[in-house]
Amino acid sequence: MSNQEFQVLPGPSSVLFARSIAKQLNCEMVDMEFKEFTDGENYFRLISEVVGKRVLVIQSLYPPVDHHLMQLIFISKKLSEEGAFVYAICPYLGYSRQHKEYLTGEVMSLKTLGQLLAFSGVKHMITLDIHNVEGLGLIKFPAFSPSAIPTLAEYVKNCEDVSNSIIVSPDLGSSARAEAFAELVGRPYLIFEKERDRFTGELKMKFTSSNLSGSKAYIVDDMISTGGTIVKAAKVLSSLGVKEMTAVCVHAIMVADAANRIKAAGVSSIIASNTIPTEFSKVDVSKVIADHIKLLG
Ligand code: R5P
């Protein structure tokens, strides 16, 4: 498969992201027709000839996750039936948080997702900042998760005044990301410990008391979903004397009133990448994926 050019198929959830990747790789777009019926079902028709072609299907799996997943399955299945070598490029990979059976009887959602993609003929998958890299081991074909953290750090370093700031990881799971971010912006970092009650969802945060009086904090996480984690971290930071807070994340899922809750907790801005298109997508990270694809040869 090496030395053969890629083609890009822009999935309905990631049209702009796909255009950007196609431009950077100087690829042709696959011709197709996509529509949704009034009852919400998806329709996909492949128009291009794809036999023997390497096709990058760009489709982020953000809410409505099942709908976007079904679109990816239809597209991949048809492409593979027609003889293409299918790469699923999911800037945000929904269902990746459940990579273990935390409570007996729970489904390992990520494992099932990997099986569905394999069934659909996907031969290679790339996402960004998967929730836990251990999860990649559940996918039985080559799967990669380069990080967008350096790109976010570069943005913050160039566009913000980071003097007198501290970088904060709201939990142990994001500590490596926060540490890398802190090193790139040249600031110290703090790591909190978060415990989530597996039945009620209630969050508790443990931290070492320090005097952060008058400083600014950047709370760095892989994703913001309900905003509960950022709100909890912001309350702790306020109690330690922090005067200004910004939340930085790769994937801004922002369900329900997450943005308002975060604002009400004293966080003045949210800086996110464009893996999910939102009003907070200030940083284009398509180059991280394009650069990874260039290495595939
Ligand atoms: C979990 O450990 C993740 O890294 C995020 O902290 C979490 O998924 C964010 O979710 P929420 O915004 O609902 O707290």
Residues whose N, C-alpha, C, O or C-beta is under 5 A from the ligand:
A	BS01	R5P	G173 D221 D222 M223 I224 S225 T226 G227 G228 T229 I230
